[in-house]
Amino acid sequence: MQCGVNQTLKDLADGLKNSNQNIKDITFYTIDGAVIPKSEVLKHRDNLPFILNMKRGDANEAYTYAVNLNQSFSIVHDDKDKKSEEAYL
């Protein structure tokens, strides 16, 4: 799935649902737990990691994934003084 310039979180959720018919609900959260509206454009979250929560129709569990769209971002990077994710955010 390609990430378009104006692709929203709703587009991402729809793409995931289309690729697996067992997915019934997808929600997005900030690292500190606030709900991110599905209208948000993906490119606006380039340096802001977020949580993707997926519920499947055939299971009662929710699957949670941490997503970081910036491939060059690393929590360990070269700065030895930064020991946690919160130090970067």
Secondary structure, 3 states (H helix, E strand, C coil): CCCCCCCEHHHHHHHHHHHCCCEEEEEEEECCCCECCCCCEHHHHCCCCEEEEEEECCCCCEEEEEECCCCCCCCCCCCCCCCCHHHHC
